Amino acid sequence: MDRFHPFHSQLYIGNGRAVYCGPLQHLEDHVYGAPVLHVGIYKPFQLMLADGEWQSYRVALVPPGLRHALNLEGGVHGKLFVDAESASAPAFRRRYPYRKGEVSSFHDPEIVAAFHWVFEEDPRQPDVEALLDRLFPEDPGSTIDPRILKVLDLIRAEPDRNHSQDELAEALGLSPSRVLHLFSEQIGVPYRRYRMWKRLWLSAERLHASDSMTNAALDSGFADATHFSHAFRDTFGVNPAPVFRKIERFERLA
């Protein structure tokens, strides 16, 4: 028998990590710019790759750049994003090793229990951050090529700039084709896809502060609210307005 649960959604975001919990039905084809851990908080969920068949999972890791759809059948779903440049990324990758282009299934009662706790207890930001720090201890070193770290710095510093491949090549002292190949190899998605991902991430952080979706989108480098909505739907499989409208706890990780 399904467990009764309160109808609410939570989003904690910051430090290259984000946690979402909430009831969902269906998410159409979408593709992330970072690895995401999907968790069926009370029961398994259905996941389908492009041109594939629905498969059932309780805990599954979808790598960046892999387009997929979700069928939650009204279940309560949990998601954990850990961005490539997060200090938690090495520990996250060790706990959930994955291959590009493949969904990885895991038996992990501890992470299921952690999402139970987040959803049922509705904790404040410091407690969620402490949980993530315990599960994925920060590693001060980075496994990303220093040249690609420089590209990530450029994206973060000027989110509204569309740095051309020639500009990146000049900044790194490499050929344009080599820059794009190295970036995709290191981050898991093409440069343009990741740049859009970071803009969406930044817009969510700024929405937390401004409470205006349009202002958050414009401040993050989107041309207008329509551009933001299209990018959000392609990335998350749903329109942004109903998502943020239903979130009852939205906190930024320090």
C-alpha positions as CSV (number, residue, x, y, z in Angstrom):
1,M,0.0,0.0,0.0
2,D,1.3,3.5,-0.9
3,R,2.2,5.6,2.1
4,F,0.3,8.8,2.6
5,H,2.4,11.9,2.4
6,P,1.9,15.7,2.5
7,F,1.7,17.4,-0.8
8,H,4.7,19.7,-0.8
9,S,7.9,20.2,-2.7
10,Q,11.3,21.3,-1.6
11,L,14.4,22.7,-3.4
12,Y,17.8,23.3,-1.9
13,I,20.4,24.7,-4.2
14,G,24.0,26.0,-4.0
15,N,27.6,25.0,-3.9
16,G,27.2,23.1,-7.1
17,R,24.7,20.8,-5.4
18,A,20.9,20.7,-5.5
19,V,18.3,18.6,-3.8
20,Y,14.7,18.3,-5.0
21,C,11.8,16.4,-3.3
22,G,8.2,16.4,-4.4
23,P,5.2,14.5,-5.9
24,L,5.4,14.2,-9.7
25,Q,3.5,12.6,-12.5
26,H,5.4,12.6,-15.8
27,L,8.4,14.5,-17.2
28,E,8.8,14.4,-20.9
29,D,12.2,13.9,-22.7
30,H,14.8,16.1,-21.1
31,V,18.6,16.3,-20.7
32,Y,20.7,17.6,-17.8
33,G,24.1,19.3,-17.9
34,A,25.2,17.4,-14.7
35,P,24.8,13.9,-13.4
36,V,21.5,13.4,-11.4
37,L,20.6,10.8,-8.9
38,H,17.0,9.8,-9.2
39,V,15.4,8.3,-6.1
40,G,11.9,6.9,-5.7
41,I,11.3,8.0,-2.1
42,Y,8.4,5.6,-1.4
43,K,8.3,3.3,-4.4
44,P,10.1,2.7,-7.7
45,F,9.7,5.0,-10.7
46,Q,9.8,4.5,-14.4
47,L,12.5,5.8,-16.7
48,M,12.8,5.6,-20.4
49,L,15.7,6.6,-22.8
50,A,15.0,8.0,-26.3
51,D,13.4,5.3,-28.5
52,G,13.7,2.8,-25.6
53,E,11.3,1.0,-23.2
54,W,10.2,2.0,-19.7
55,Q,12.4,0.5,-17.0
56,S,11.8,0.4,-13.2
57,Y,14.3,1.8,-10.7
58,R,14.4,2.8,-7.1
59,V,17.8,4.6,-7.3
60,A,19.3,5.4,-10.6
61,L,22.1,7.7,-11.9
62,V,21.6,9.4,-15.2
63,P,24.8,10.9,-16.6
64,P,24.9,14.4,-18.1
65,G,23.9,14.7,-21.7
66,L,21.6,11.6,-21.6
67,R,18.1,12.4,-22.8
68,H,15.4,10.6,-20.8
69,A,11.7,10.7,-19.7
70,L,10.3,9.9,-16.3
71,N,6.9,8.4,-15.2
72,L,6.4,8.8,-11.5
73,E,2.7,7.9,-11.4
74,G,2.1,10.4,-8.7
75,G,4.9,9.1,-6.5
76,V,7.2,11.2,-4.5
77,H,10.5,11.7,-6.3
78,G,13.9,12.8,-5.1
79,K,16.7,14.3,-7.2
80,L,20.3,15.1,-6.3
81,F,22.4,17.1,-8.7
82,V,26.2,17.4,-8.1
83,D,27.8,19.7,-10.7
84,A,31.2,18.9,-12.1
85,E,32.9,21.8,-10.4
86,S,31.4,21.0,-6.9
87,A,33.9,20.0,-4.2
88,S,31.6,17.0,-3.6
89,A,31.9,15.7,-7.2
90,P,34.7,13.3,-6.6
91,A,33.0,11.6,-3.6
92,F,29.7,11.5,-5.5
93,R,31.4,9.9,-8.5
94,R,33.1,7.3,-6.3
95,R,29.8,6.4,-4.6
96,Y,27.8,6.4,-7.9
97,P,30.2,5.4,-10.7
98,Y,28.7,5.7,-14.1
99,R,29.4,5.5,-17.8
100,K,28.6,8.1,-20.4
101,G,25.3,7.3,-22.2
102,E,24.2,4.6,-19.7
103,V,21.7,4.6,-16.8
104,S,23.2,3.0,-13.7
105,S,21.0,1.3,-11.0
106,F,22.0,1.2,-7.4
107,H,20.8,-0.5,-4.2
108,D,21.4,2.2,-1.6
109,P,19.0,2.1,1.4
110,E,21.0,4.9,3.0
111,I,20.3,7.4,0.3
112,V,16.6,6.4,0.2
113,A,16.4,7.0,4.0
114,A,18.1,10.3,3.5
115,F,15.5,11.4,1.1
116,H,12.7,10.1,3.4
117,W,14.1,12.3,6.1
118,V,14.4,15.4,3.9
119,F,10.9,15.1,2.6
120,E,9.2,14.1,5.8
121,E,11.1,16.4,8.3
122,D,11.3,19.4,5.9
123,P,14.7,20.5,7.4
124,R,16.3,23.8,7.1
125,Q,19.3,24.5,4.8
126,P,22.1,23.9,7.4
127,D,20.8,20.4,8.2
128,V,20.6,19.5,4.5
129,E,24.0,20.8,3.9
130,A,25.4,18.8,6.8
131,L,23.7,15.6,5.4
132,L,25.3,16.2,1.9
133,D,28.7,16.8,3.5
134,R,28.5,13.5,5.4
135,L,27.4,11.5,2.4
136,F,29.8,13.2,0.0
137,P,32.8,14.7,1.8
138,E,34.3,17.6,0.0
139,D,37.6,17.0,-1.8
140,P,39.7,20.2,-2.1
141,G,41.4,18.8,-5.2
142,S,39.8,18.8,-8.6
143,T,40.0,16.1,-11.2
144,I,39.1,18.5,-14.0
145,D,41.8,19.7,-16.4
146,P,43.0,23.2,-15.3
147,R,42.4,24.5,-18.8
148,I,38.7,23.5,-18.5
149,L,38.5,25.0,-15.1
150,K,39.4,28.3,-16.7
151,V,36.5,27.9,-19.1
152,L,34.2,27.2,-16.1
153,D,35.5,30.3,-14.5
154,L,34.6,32.3,-17.6
155,I,31.1,30.9,-17.7
156,R,30.6,31.7,-14.0
157,A,32.0,35.2,-14.3
158,E,30.0,36.2,-17.4
159,P,26.9,34.1,-17.6
160,D,25.3,36.4,-20.2
161,R,28.3,36.2,-22.6
162,N,28.3,33.7,-25.4
163,H,32.1,33.1,-25.5
164,S,32.9,31.9,-29.0
165,Q,35.0,28.8,-29.5
166,D,37.7,31.1,-31.0
167,E,37.7,33.2,-27.8
168,L,38.1,30.1,-25.7
169,A,40.8,28.7,-27.9
170,E,42.8,32.0,-27.6
171,A,42.3,32.1,-23.8
172,L,43.5,28.5,-23.5
173,G,46.2,28.5,-26.2
174,L,44.5,25.5,-28.0
175,S,42.8,25.0,-31.3
176,P,39.0,25.6,-31.2
177,S,38.3,21.9,-32.0
178,R,40.6,20.8,-29.2
179,V,38.9,23.1,-26.7
180,L,35.5,21.7,-27.5
181,H,36.6,18.1,-27.5
182,L,38.4,18.5,-24.2
183,F,35.5,20.3,-22.6
184,S,33.0,17.5,-23.6
185,E,35.4,14.8,-22.5
186,Q,35.9,16.4,-19.1
187,I,32.4,17.7,-18.3
188,G,30.3,15.1,-20.1
189,V,28.3,17.5,-22.3
190,P,29.2,19.9,-25.1
191,Y,30.2,23.4,-24.1
192,R,26.9,25.1,-25.3
193,R,24.8,22.6,-23.4
194,Y,26.8,23.2,-20.2
195,R,26.7,26.9,-20.6
196,M,22.9,26.7,-20.8
197,W,22.8,24.4,-17.8
198,K,24.8,27.0,-15.7
199,R,22.5,29.8,-16.7
200,L,19.5,27.8,-15.6
201,W,21.3,26.9,-12.3
202,L,22.1,30.6,-11.8
203,S,18.6,31.7,-12.6
204,A,17.3,29.3,-9.8
205,E,19.7,30.8,-7.3
206,R,18.7,34.3,-8.3
207,L,15.0,33.4,-8.2
208,H,15.5,32.5,-4.6
209,A,16.7,36.0,-3.9
210,S,14.4,38.0,-6.2
211,D,11.2,36.0,-6.3
212,S,10.8,37.3,-9.9
213,M,11.2,34.6,-12.6
214,T,11.6,37.2,-15.4
215,N,14.2,39.2,-13.5
216,A,16.1,36.0,-12.5
217,A,16.1,34.8,-16.2
218,L,17.3,38.2,-17.6
219,D,20.0,38.5,-14.9
220,S,21.3,35.0,-15.8
221,G,21.8,35.7,-19.5
222,F,18.5,34.7,-21.1
223,A,17.1,36.9,-23.8
224,D,13.6,36.9,-22.3
225,A,11.2,34.8,-20.2
226,T,10.2,32.8,-23.3
227,H,13.8,31.8,-24.0
228,F,14.2,30.8,-20.3
229,S,11.0,28.7,-20.4
230,H,12.0,26.8,-23.5
231,A,15.5,26.1,-22.1
232,F,14.0,25.0,-18.8
233,R,11.5,22.6,-20.4
234,D,14.2,21.0,-22.6
235,T,16.4,20.6,-19.6
236,F,13.9,19.5,-16.9
237,G,11.0,18.2,-18.9
238,V,8.4,20.6,-17.5
239,N,7.5,24.3,-17.7
240,P,9.2,26.3,-14.9
241,A,6.1,28.3,-13.6
242,P,4.2,25.4,-12.1
243,V,7.4,23.9,-10.6
244,F,8.4,27.0,-8.7
245,R,4.8,27.8,-7.8
246,K,4.5,24.4,-6.0
247,I,7.8,24.6,-4.1
248,E,7.0,25.3,-0.4
249,R,10.6,25.3,0.8
250,F,13.2,26.9,-1.4
251,E,16.5,27.5,0.3
252,R,20.0,28.2,-0.9
253,L,22.8,26.1,0.4
254,A,25.5,28.4,1.9
